[in-house]
Amino acid sequence: MAKEIQDLVAIAPALDLGPWNHVRQVHAKRPQVTLSPKRFYGSDNWKRAARSALRYHFKGESPRTRPLFTTRSVASSGNLVKSSRLMSQWKNASREVAAVEMELSGVYVAARRRQKEYPIVAIRGISDIVGFRREIEWTAYACATAASFAISLLRNLPPHFLIPHEATRSSGSSPEKSSLTEATLVFDLSLQFHRNRWFFRDRPILRQHGRQIIEIAKWAQENDRCDLFLLVLPALREYCDLTGLWAERKDFTSTGLLFAERCGNHESRIGSLVAQAWLLSGQGHTDAAMSHVNAAIRIARKASLPLWECEAMAMEAVVLRRRRDHAAAIRSCQNALRVASRLQGKGRTHASAWIRYELGLNARDIGALDKMNQELMAARRVLRVDKLGNPSFNVEFAWLVHAALGFVAETKGDYQQAEAIYMQSLAFFSQGGSRSHVASILLRLANLSRHLGKMSDAIRNAEEAREIGRVLQSARILLAADAILNDGRT
């Protein structure tokens, strides 16, 4: 048995796995067991033993109502074993064997490679008892309990079981220390960013430890660990966004798409497609961006993932707005709001607020300033920068709404308020936000300075925004910056 599996088997009974065996977690009711004599077969001794065990668990004074788990050895056969005589022989030859199954041997052979042997562990739900003809409903129930246990196990394993120490080893540190400390940090960070982008994520901590995530991603690529790569990918994209590593962001996302397709990971596929659409549309490649968005929407609908469908539709609205097809963008927002209305809890609240913000930007672009203010204020009721004590939403989105309200103040002639909002927003995004958002706010400040006749300030902000646009290869930012610079030099 591999060392990793020995460790896993040893700690599993001590883990707090939560209510994995509750009916609400299993999503299936426990079937009945009928102990009539005609259901038993085999030798008399075997039938007595089977009846005694089943009676103890199902018909005793205090029968169990939930499944249990145990860590035991199993034997694997290429054939279905129902013979009580054969099982008696196996028990006599190998007393530690608790069960016999058919599939594990094939997995074990596949995991043994010349270059490396991959550790494997089987999680099986028990439905068949040799010597007893059970109800057919036990097959589905056994599958459901095994799946519930597996999910709870993965959620509650110490992180170093999922992130190998080779991937987290730092220069000068021991593998053990690196594995336990850095893997825990990376794992916790990665889980934050795996949720839809409307939810809270700790970007300052990500900025501090993002290089470690890049090293893990590179290690996962080199070792063909698509599971580990997809675990860190959302955080990896955000870190590249924070630091302006746009070429790396594009490459990592492309690799993520390939891994997600291979693994059948729908959420990672949708997240990667949406991320690519945002990047491509910012660079002016709106047709390619729309292709990515449409693929994300199809996957989300087919997989019945309404939260991800809503996110993909919201990105569709962004791409259409950047293509200046505002009528279609507004329709996309309205469709996304209908999907959001089917969501539950904070997912519904945060998604709806973000879509309202996007509607506000469309209203801005078509000159409907009253409508813009209405939509932004609806978004601000949820995404508030003055209520950041323990936010459940993405703080960056709250600051985007705040910055957009600066434009509302500017159009109303309240230039002092507008400048104050822009400076507040710029301070946030410079410390913990996307570089593209930094450029957008610099452009707003440059436009305001130009309007007020402060051309030196306008040129300085536009030049800084242009440099960001050059690194990001953003046609949108470059065009806006050049327009201000050309006006300032004439």
N, C-alpha and C positions, 0 to 999 in steps of 0.2 A: 504494500500500500504506500502511495506517495506520501512524503512528509506533510504536504499541505493538507491532504485528506485525513491523515492521522490527527493533525491539529484541529481540523474542523469537527471531526467526530468527537474529539475529546471535549470541546467547548460547547457543542450544540445543546446538550441538556441544561447547561447553565444560562443560556441566552434567554432574555425576555422577548418572546416572539409575539406578544400581544394576543388578541383574541382570534388567532388564525383558525381555530377549530369551531368558532361560533357560526351559527347558521347564516347570519348576515354576511360574514366574511367568505364562507364557502359558497354561498348562493345556491344551496341545495339542501333539501331536508333529508334527514337520515332515513333510508328505507326500512321497512319492517323485516323481521326475521321469523319465519315459521319453522318450528322444530318438530315437524311431524316425522314419524319413523321412515316414511317412504322417501324422504329427501336425503337420507344418509346411505352411503355405500362403502364397501370395503370389508375388511375383516371385522369380527366382533369387537376386538380390542380397539381397533382404529375408530370404529363408529362410537364406542363408549367415550373414548378420549375427545373426539370432535364434539359430541353432544355435551359433555361436561364443560368444555371450554366455552362453547357458544352460550350455554345456559348461564354460566357465571357472568358473561359480559352483557347478555341481553335480557335474561329472565330472572336474575337473582333478586335479592332483597333491595339492593340499590344499584340497578344496572346503569352503565354509562350511557350518556345521551350525546356525547361528543367524541370525535376521534382522538386518538393519542398518537404520539410518534415515538419511535425507538431507533437506536443506531445499532444495527445488526448486520451480520454477513449474509449475503444472498448468493445462490448458485444460479448460473445462467445456462439455458439449454436451447438448442435450435428447434426444439419441438415442444408443443404444449404438453405439460405433465399433469395428468389427472389420476394416475394409478397410485392407490394407497400403498400397494406392495412395493413399487419402485421408490416411493418416498420413504418408506420404512428402511429400505436398504441404504438410501442416501443419509438418513439420520444416523444410522448405525456407523457409517463410514466417516461422517463429518458432523459432529454434534453441534458445532457453532452455526451451521446454516439454519437460518430462520425462515427462508422463503426461496422459491424457485421462480424464475421469470425467463423471458425469451429474448428481449431486445438488447440487454446490456452487453452481451458478448460481442455483438457487432460494433457497438460504440467503442468498446475497449480495444478491439483490433484496429479501428480507424484512428484511435488516439495514439497508438504506438508507431511513431515515425522513426526513421533512421537517425534524423538529426536531433529529435527531441521526443520525449514521451510526455503527453499532456495528462495531467491528473484529472480524474473524473470521479463523480459521486452520483449514485442513483437515488432519486427520490421517488418512491413508489407508493401509490395508494392501494391497499389490499382489498380485493373484492372476491377473489376465489379462495375457497377452503377445500383442499383435497379431501374427498370423502363426504362432501356436502353439496347438494344442488341448491344454489341460492337464487333469489329473485334477480331478474335481469337489471333492475334499477340500480343495483350495486356497482355496475360498471361505470356509469356516469358519475355516481357519487364518489367513487374512488379517484377518478380523474380530477374532480373538483377539489377534493381535500388535498391531493398532492400538489395541485397548482397553488392553492391557498398557502400551504406550508412553504413551498418554494419561494413565493413572493415575500412572505414574512421573514424567511431566513435571509434573503438577499438584502432586505431593508434593514436588518438588525445585525448583520455581520460586522465585526470590527473592520474598518476600511482597509487595513493592510492585507486582508484576505482577497480583496478585489483589485488592489493596485500593487503589483510586485515591487519589491525593494529595488530591483534593478532599474525600474523606471523612475524612482524618486531619490536615488542615491546622489548626494551632493558631494562636492569635492571636500575631502578631509573629514567627512562624517562617516560613522559606522553604518553598515546596512541596516542593523536593527533599529538604531535611533531614527534614521531617515525613514524607514518603512513605517514605523509607528506614528511619528510626529508629522512628517510632511504628508504622508498618505492620508492621515485623518483630516488635515487642513484642506488638501486638494479635493478630497471626497465631499466634505461639507460645502465647499465653494461650488463644486460642480453641480451638486443637487439643487442649489439655489437657482442656477442659470438654466436648469432643465425644464423649469416651469415656463409657461407662456410669458412673453416679454412684458406683459402688463404687471406682473407681480414683482415684489421687492427683490433686489439683488444688491449685494454689498460691493459696489464698484471700488471704493478706496482700498479694501482688503485685496480685491482682485489686482489692482494696480501694483500692490506691494509684492504679490506672489505669482504674478502672471508668467514670469520667465520659467518658473518651475512647471507650470501647466504646459508650456511649449515643449519643454524637454520630455515630459511624459507623452505628449502627442507624437513627437518624433520617434520615441522608443516604441510606441504602439504601432506606428507605421512600419518601422523596420522589422518588427516581430509579428506582423500580421495579426495584431490584437484589435480587431474591429470593435469588440465590446468595450474595451478600455478607451479607444479613440473616441467612440461616440459618447462615452460618459463625460469626457472633458471638452468635447467640441463646442457646445454653446458658450461655456466660459471662455474658451480659447478665442472664439470669434469676438466676444465682447472685449477681451484684452487687446486684440489687434485693433479694434475700433478705438479704444482709449488711447492707444499709443501711435496710431497712424501707420501700423504695419499692414497696409492694404494689399500688397502683393501676396504676403503670407496668408492673410485672411481669405483671399480668393482661392489660393492653393489648398488650404486646409478645408474649406467648405466643399471644394470639388472632390477631395478625397473622402470627406464625410458622406457625400452623396453616393459614391461608389460603395462604401462600407455599409451604409444604411440599406441600399438596394440588395446587397448580398445577404445581409442579416434579416431582411424583411422588417426593419424597424421603421414603422410608418411615421412616428412622431419626429424622428431624426431626419427622415426624408423631407417632411413638410418644413421643418425648421430650416434646413439647409436651402431648400428651394426659395423660401421666403427671404432668407438672408441674401442669397444671390440676386434675387429680384430687386431688393433695395439697393444693392451695390451697382447693378447694371443700369438701373433707371437713373441713378445719380450721375453716372458717366455718360448718359444720353442714349443708351442702348435700350430704348423702351420696348421695342418689339421682342427682343430676347427676354426682357424682364417679364413681359406679359405671358410668354410661353412658360416660364418657370412658375408664375403665379397660378395659371390655369392648371398646370400639373399638380400643384399643391392642393388646390381646391378639390380636384378629382379624387386624389388619394384620401383626403380628409372625409369626403362624403362616402366613399366606398368603405372606409374603415369605421364609419360612424363615430367620428371625433369632432363634435360640434365646436369645442373650444378652439381647436386648431383650424377648423373650417372658418371660423370667425376671424382668426388672426390672418389667414391667407386672404380672405375677402377684404380685410382692412388694408393689407398691402396692395391688393389690386387697386383700391381707391387711390393710394399714394402714387402708384405708377401712372394711372390715368390722369391724375392731377399734374404730374410732371410732364405728361404728354400734352397738356392743355386741353384735354377732352373732359371739361368740367361737368357736362351733363351726365356723361357715363360714370364719372367719379362719384357724383352725388347719388346716382342710382345704386352704385356698388356699396356706398355707405349705408343707404337705406336697407339694402338686402342684408348687409352685415348686422345691422341693428335687429332685424327680424330673427337672425340666427342667435344673436346675443340674448334675446328675450327668452330663449329656451334654456339658457344656462342657469346654473344655481349659484347662490352665494356671491362671494367676492369676484368670481370669474365674470359673472353677469355685470356687476357694478363697474369693475375696472374696464372691461371691454367696451361697454357702452360709453363710458367717459372718454376713452381714447377715440372712438368713432366720432363723437361729438366734436372733439378737437379737430379731427380731419375735415369734418363738414365746415368748421370755422375757417380752415385754411382755404377751402374751395370758395367760400363766400368772400374771403379777402381778395382772391385772385380775380373774381368777376366783379369786384367793386361793391358788393352788397355788405356794407360795413355794419349796418344794424343787425343783419343776420349773423355776421361774424361774431359780433359781441354777444349775441344771444347764445350761440353754440359754445363759445369759449366759457361763458359764465356757467353753463350747464356742466361743462367738463370740470371747471374749477370747484364746483361743489363737492367733487370727489377727490380730485388731484390738487391738493392745496400745499403750497410751500410753507404756509404758516402752521401746519399741523404735521410735523415730521418727527414727533417723539418716538413712535414705534410704528412706522408705516407698513401696511401690507401691500401697497402699490409700488410700482417702479418710480422712484423719486425723480429720475431723469424726465419722465413724462410730465410730472408736476411742474418742473422748471420750464419745459417746452411750452406748456399752457401759459405760465407766467410771462415768458418772453413774448408770446403772441399778444398778450394783453398790453404789452408795451407798444405794439404797433397800433392798437386801438387808441391808446392815449396820444400817440403821435398824430394820428389822423384827426383827433379832436383838438389839436393845437396845444396840448399839455406837454410841451417838449421837455420840461424839467422832470416830470413824472416818467416820461418815456425813457429818458436817458438813465434815470435811476434804476428802472426795471431792467434795461439792457445791461447795465454794469453789474447788477446783482446776478443776473443770469450768466453773464460771462465769467464772473468769479466762480460760480458753481461748476460750469462746464470745463473751465480750464483746469480745475482740480480733479473732477471725477466724472467727466462726461465725454461724449463722442467728439472727435476732432471735427467732424463735419458740422456738428451743431455749434462748435466754437466759431467756425468760419461763417455760418449763417448769422450769428449774432454780431460778429465783427462787421459784416456787410450792412446790417441794420443800423449799427452805430455810424458807419461811414456815410450812409444815406442821410441820417439825421444831421450829422456834422455838415454835409454838403448843403443841406437845406438851410442850415443856420449860418452858412458862409464860412465855416471853419474848415477850409480846404486842406490845411496841413494835417489836421486830425483825420479828415476823411481819407486822404491819400495813405496815411500811416496804417489805418485799419484795413483799407482795401488791399494794400500790399501784403499785410500779414494773412488776410483771408486768401489772397491769390496763391501764396506759397503753400497753404494747406491744400487748396484745390489742385495745385500741381502735383503734390504728393499723392493725393487721392485719385488723381485723374478724373476729376469731377468737372464735366463740361458746364454744369449748372453754376457752380461756384466761380469758375474761370470767366464765364461770360459776364456775370454780374460784377465781378471785381474789375474786369477790363473796362466796362462801361463807366464805372466811377473814376477809374484812373485816367481814362481818355478825357473825360469831362474836366478833371482837375488839371490836366496839362495843356488844355486849350485856352 
